[in-house]
């Protein structure tokens, strides 16, 4: 009976762990997209400032 209990915890824990990893990976994808947008906006701002200096 102890073996079944340990196996059940291991499987349930692994499922939660994989879910957490999937959530983290999704959050990194969103963060990457947001950083691309921010970088793009800063690049446009840099060109805009240079245009005003000329």
N, CA and C atoms as an extended XYZ file, in Angstrom:
162
Properties=species:S:1:pos:R:3:atomname:S:1:resname:S:1:resid:I:1 pbc="F F F"
N         0.821       -1.195        0.000 N   UNK     1
C         0.000        0.000        0.000 CA  UNK     1
C         0.864        1.258        0.000 C   UNK     1
N         1.970        1.221        0.695 N   UNK     2
C         2.863        2.378        0.714 CA  UNK     2
C         3.425        2.659       -0.675 C   UNK     2
N         3.658        1.596       -1.462 N   UNK     3
C         4.176        1.795       -2.818 CA  UNK     3
C         3.169        2.548       -3.682 C   UNK     3
N         1.912        2.193       -3.591 N   UNK     4
C         0.879        2.878       -4.367 CA  UNK     4
C         0.759        4.333       -3.951 C   UNK     4
N         0.862        4.587       -2.673 N   UNK     5
C         0.767        5.953       -2.168 CA  UNK     5
C         1.913        6.796       -2.715 C   UNK     5
N         3.121        6.263       -2.664 N   UNK     6
C         4.291        6.980       -3.173 CA  UNK     6
C         4.204        7.207       -4.672 C   UNK     6
N         3.727        6.224       -5.403 N   UNK     7
C         3.572        6.342       -6.847 CA  UNK     7
C         2.539        7.404       -7.188 C   UNK     7
N         1.460        7.438       -6.461 N   UNK     8
C         0.403        8.421       -6.705 CA  UNK     8
C         0.932        9.836       -6.485 C   UNK     8
N         1.656       10.054       -5.428 N   UNK     9
C         2.224       11.378       -5.151 CA  UNK     9
C         3.201       11.761       -6.258 C   UNK     9
N         4.029       10.811       -6.681 N   UNK    10
C         5.002       11.088       -7.733 CA  UNK    10
C         4.336       11.491       -9.034 C   UNK    10
N         3.292       10.802       -9.418 N   UNK    11
C         2.593       11.100      -10.662 CA  UNK    11
C         1.868       12.432      -10.560 C   UNK    11
N         1.179       12.670       -9.472 N   UNK    12
C         0.463       13.932       -9.305 CA  UNK    12
C         1.438       15.095       -9.221 C   UNK    12
N         2.526       14.905       -8.544 N   UNK    13
C         3.536       15.954       -8.445 CA  UNK    13
C         4.161       16.264       -9.799 C   UNK    13
N         4.382       15.224      -10.592 N   UNK    14
C         4.959       15.422      -11.917 CA  UNK    14
C         3.985       16.189      -12.811 C   UNK    14
N         2.714       15.873      -12.705 N   UNK    15
C         1.701       16.564      -13.512 CA  UNK    15
C         1.678       18.055      -13.161 C   UNK    15
N         1.698       18.360      -11.872 N   UNK    16
C         1.710       19.765      -11.444 CA  UNK    16
C         2.993       20.461      -11.873 C   UNK    16
N         4.112       19.747      -11.789 N   UNK    17
C         5.395       20.306      -12.193 CA  UNK    17
C         5.396       20.636      -13.686 C   UNK    17
N         4.897       19.708      -14.501 N   UNK    18
C         4.842       19.953      -15.941 CA  UNK    18
C         3.899       21.103      -16.263 C   UNK    18
N         2.796       21.208      -15.554 N   UNK    19
C         1.860       22.315      -15.751 CA  UNK    19
C         2.547       23.634      -15.409 C   UNK    19
N         3.279       23.662      -14.310 N   UNK    20
C         3.990       24.876      -13.909 CA  UNK    20
C         5.032       25.263      -14.956 C   UNK    20
N         5.744       24.281      -15.499 N   UNK    21
C         6.726       24.574      -16.544 CA  UNK    21
C         6.053       25.124      -17.794 C   UNK    21
N         4.924       24.545      -18.157 N   UNK    22
C         4.190       25.033      -19.325 CA  UNK    22
C         3.730       26.472      -19.097 C   UNK    22
N         3.269       26.773      -17.893 N   UNK    23
C         2.845       28.137      -17.577 CA  UNK    23
C         4.020       29.111      -17.642 C   UNK    23
N         5.160       28.690      -17.139 N   UNK    24
C         6.362       29.536      -17.178 CA  UNK    24
C         6.795       29.775      -18.624 C   UNK    24
N         6.780       28.733      -19.432 N   UNK    25
C         7.153       28.881      -20.841 CA  UNK    25
C         6.206       29.832      -21.560 C   UNK    25
N         4.922       29.740      -21.266 N   UNK    26
C         3.947       30.635      -21.881 CA  UNK    26
C         4.206       32.076      -21.441 C   UNK    26
N         4.513       32.260      -20.160 N   UNK    27
C         4.799       33.603      -19.655 CA  UNK    27
C         6.042       34.184      -20.343 C   UNK    27
N         7.057       33.351      -20.585 N   UNK    28
C         8.251       33.826      -21.285 CA  UNK    28
C         7.942       34.205      -22.729 C   UNK    28
N         7.042       33.465      -23.384 N   UNK    29
C         6.657       33.814      -24.749 CA  UNK    29
C         5.974       35.177      -24.773 C   UNK    29
N         5.084       35.409      -23.820 N   UNK    30
C         4.396       36.697      -23.732 CA  UNK    30
C         5.403       37.809      -23.442 C   UNK    30
N         6.288       37.555      -22.504 N   UNK    31
C         7.311       38.539      -22.159 CA  UNK    31
C         8.190       38.861      -23.365 C   UNK    31
N         8.558       37.835      -24.122 N   UNK    32
C         9.369       38.054      -25.317 CA  UNK    32
C         8.648       38.928      -26.329 C   UNK    32
N         7.367       38.675      -26.519 N   UNK    33
C         6.579       39.497      -27.441 CA  UNK    33
C         6.497       40.942      -26.956 C   UNK    33
N         6.281       41.105      -25.666 N   UNK    34
C         6.199       42.458      -25.107 CA  UNK    34
C         7.534       43.178      -25.226 C   UNK    34
N         8.633       42.472      -25.015 N   UNK    35
C         9.945       43.101      -25.131 CA  UNK    35
C        10.240       43.489      -26.578 C   UNK    35
N         9.794       42.680      -27.527 N   UNK    36
C         9.966       43.027      -28.943 CA  UNK    36
C         9.217       44.319      -29.254 C   UNK    36
N         8.010       44.440      -28.744 N   UNK    37
C         7.222       45.653      -28.955 CA  UNK    37
C         7.898       46.865      -28.322 C   UNK    37
N         8.371       46.719      -27.096 N   UNK    38
C         9.043       47.829      -26.404 CA  UNK    38
C        10.302       48.236      -27.160 C   UNK    38
N        11.072       47.266      -27.606 N   UNK    39
C        12.289       47.560      -28.364 CA  UNK    39
C        11.957       48.319      -29.640 C   UNK    39
N        10.909       47.890      -30.306 N   UNK    40
C        10.478       48.565      -31.531 CA  UNK    40
C        10.081       50.010      -31.241 C   UNK    40
N         9.354       50.217      -30.172 N   UNK    41
C         8.927       51.574      -29.826 CA  UNK    41
C        10.128       52.452      -29.467 C   UNK    41
N        11.102       51.915      -28.743 N   UNK    42
C        12.294       52.686      -28.411 CA  UNK    42
C        13.107       53.013      -29.655 C   UNK    42
N        13.182       52.083      -30.595 N   UNK    43
C        13.908       52.345      -31.836 CA  UNK    43
C        13.253       53.488      -32.609 C   UNK    43
N        11.940       53.503      -32.660 N   UNK    44
C        11.226       54.585      -33.338 CA  UNK    44
C        11.471       55.910      -32.630 C   UNK    44
N        11.489       55.879      -31.310 N   UNK    45
C        11.714       57.090      -30.527 CA  UNK    45
C        13.123       57.625      -30.769 C   UNK    45
N        14.093       56.735      -30.849 N   UNK    46
C        15.472       57.140      -31.093 CA  UNK    46
C        15.589       57.850      -32.439 C   UNK    46
N        14.956       57.323      -33.462 N   UNK    47
C        15.005       57.942      -34.781 CA  UNK    47
C        14.283       59.282      -34.777 C   UNK    47
N        13.222       59.363      -33.999 N   UNK    48
C        12.465       60.599      -33.906 CA  UNK    48
C        13.313       61.700      -33.247 C   UNK    48
N        14.039       61.358      -32.194 N   UNK    49
C        14.894       62.327      -31.508 CA  UNK    49
C        16.024       62.770      -32.425 C   UNK    49
N        16.602       61.829      -33.168 N   UNK    50
C        17.674       62.194      -34.096 CA  UNK    50
C        17.154       63.124      -35.191 C   UNK    50
N        15.951       62.941      -35.624 N   UNK    51
C        15.368       63.794      -36.663 CA  UNK    51
C        15.203       65.224      -36.141 C   UNK    51
N        14.886       65.375      -34.879 N   UNK    52
C        14.706       66.717      -34.304 CA  UNK    52
C        16.048       67.424      -34.112 C   UNK    52
N        17.116       66.670      -33.926 N   UNK    53
C        18.428       67.281      -33.733 CA  UNK    53
C        18.996       67.798      -35.043 C   UNK    53
N        18.633       67.201      -36.153 N   UNK    54
C        19.216       67.585      -37.453 CA  UNK    54
C        18.673       68.878      -37.951 C   UNK    54
